[in-house]
Amino acid sequence: MERFLRFPLEEIPLIAAILLIAFTVHEFAHAYTAYKFGDTTAKDQGRLTLNPIHHLDPIGTLLIFIAGFGWARPVPVNRYHFKNPRLGGIVVSLMGPVSNFLLAFIGMGVLYILIITGVAASLPPLVMKFFDLFVYFNVLLFVFNLLPLPPLDGYRILEDLLPPSVRAKMTQYEQFGSLLFIVLVITPLGQYTIYPVIYTAVPFFIESIQNVFALFI
């Protein structure tokens, strides 16, 4: 069974718990930010909550373990409820990935506190492994979601940064972009396109967070 899974069997419970937190906070961040900007769409549909049941997509979550990528249920946003649709759209899209970066920062902080206080030495290795993976997966989600490909947050940000005429053209071809995204993720083409970006950016951000906490040791 293990050979069909993307991750070792012993890590599956840890990753499941981490993704439960990461996906939920990510989608809540979108919903909460949209609500603060004046759009109640997500709130009206019960998405302004930290209850993971309202955010997880069963197939998207399962694919994380099988294929190494997946998704949560996208939060519905009506950008035209914002006073400034373009600015509101950018901030709402950005806050999902930012929430994962903040979770990674918090996770790294907990790790350093456990280490410098000596508590880590008395804890089961599984606990330290949890926080290592917690930091890794949240940084991964931060980087991955900022890729400028539909349906990721990075694409939504790019849409709002470009002139309306260009945005209209992008909307026409978005379905083909989504297909391209799937092809890049599940075929070897990803090894020459998106994965080099991810493999470079994730260690960079993890090291950057480590360097921040290293200043206090």
N, C-alpha and C positions, 0 to 999 in steps of 0.2 A: 504493500500500500504506500509506503513512504516514497517510492520512486515516482509516484504520480503527483506528489505534492511538491510545491515550490520550496518549502521549508522543512527542516527536520521535525519529526513527530513531537519530540519533547518540547519544541518551541511553540507549537500550535496554540496551546492554552494561553501562553503569554501574549502572543501576537493577536489572538482573538480579543483579549481584554484591552490591549493597547488600541486596536482599531475601533473598538466599541467607544472608547473615549475620544480618539482622534477624529473619527467621522462625525460623531455627535456634536462635539465642540465646533468643528468646521462649519457644519450646516447651521447650527445655532447662531454662529457669528454672522453668517449671511442674513439670517432671518431678523436678528436683533438690530443689525445696522440698517437694514431696509426699513424696519419699523421706526427707528429713530429719525430716519430721513423722511418719514411720512407715508410709507407704503405699508398697509396692513394686510396685504395679500397672504403672506406667510402666517401671520397671526390668525387670520380668519380660517386658515386651513389646518390649524393646530400644530404648526411647525415652530412656533416661538416657544420651544421647550428643550430641556436637556434630557428628556426621556428618549433613549436611543431607539425605541420601537418605532418612533415617528420619523426617524431619519435613515435607518439602515435599509439597504436594498439586498434582499437575500442572494440574488444571483451575483450582484456586484461584489458582495462580501465573500462569497464562495470562491469566486475567480481569483481573489487575492492569494489564496492558498494553493490553487491549482496552476494558475498562469503567472502569478506575481504582480498582477495589476487588478484593479477593481474600482468600485464607485459606491457612493451613497446616493440616496434619493435627492435630486436637485431641489433646492428651495425655490418655490415660485416667486418671482419678483416682477412687479410692474413698474418699470423705471419712469413711466410718465406720471406717476404719483409724486415724484420728486420735484422740488422747486427747480433744481438744476439737474435734468436727467443724465447728462454726460458725467458731471462730477459725482453725482450720487451713484451712478452705475459703476464708476471706477472704484469708489470707496467700498461699496457693497461687495464687489467681486474680489477686491484685494483683501478684505478682512477675513475671508475663509483661510487662505494660505497663511496670513499673518497670525491667525489664532494657532495654527499648527507650529509656527516658529516659536511663539510664546510658550506653548506647551513643552517644546524641546528645551527651551531656556530654563523653564521651571524644573524639568526632569534632570538637566545637567546640574542645576543648583542643589537639588536633593542629593545627587550622587556625591558632589563635593563635600556637602555637609556630613554625609555618612563617612566619607573617607577621612576628612580632617579631624573629626571627633573620635575616630577609632571605632565607631559603631559597626562599620562595614566588616571588620574582622570577625565579629561575632554573629553576623547574619548568614543565612543559607545562601550559597552561590546563586540560587535561583532569583533571589531578590535583586541582587546586583545586575543579573542578566536582564531582568525586567526593565530596569531603568536604562541600561545600555540600549536595549531594543526600543524603548519608549522614545529616547532621543533620536535614534536613527530613523524610525518610521515617521515621526513628526517632521523631521527635516526633509525626508523623502517626499512626503505629501506637500510640504511647502514648495519644494523645487518643482515637483511633477505638475502641480496645479497651476504653476506660473508659465508653463510651456504655452506658446501662442498657437495652440491647435484646438479646434472645437472638439468636444464641448467644454474644455477646461477654462478655468477662471482667467488664465493668461490671454486667451482668445477674446473673452468678454472685455477685458481691460483694453486690449488692442483696438477692438471695435469702437470703444468710446473715445479713444485717443485720436482716431482718424476722422477726417471730414465726413459729414453725413452721406455724401455721394459715394464715397468709398465703402462706407458701412453698408449702404444699400446693395452694392455689388457683392460684398462679402456674404450678406444674408442669402442672396440668390444661390451661391455656391457652397453654403455651409454644410449641406448634406454630404457633398463630395469630400469636404474637409474632414468630416467625422469619419467617413469611410477610410480616408487616407490615414487618419490617426489610428484606427483599428489595425490597418495593415502594418503600420510601422511598429505597433506594439507586439503583434503576434507573429511577425515574420522576421527573418534575419536582417531585413532592411533597417530595423531599429538599431542594430549594432553599429550602423554607420551614420545614424542621424540623431535620434533623441537620446539614446543610451549613453553615448560619450558625454553629452551635456550633463546628464544626471550623475554619471560616475565621477565627473569632475566637480560639479557643484555641491553635491551632498557632503563629501569629505571636507571641502572648503568651509562650508557653513558650520559643520560640527567642530572643526578645528578652531574656527573663529569664536564660537561659544565657549569652548574650552579655554581659550586664551583670556577671555574676559574673567572667568573665575580663577584662573591661574594668577591673576594680579593680586588676589586676596590671600594667597598662600605664602 
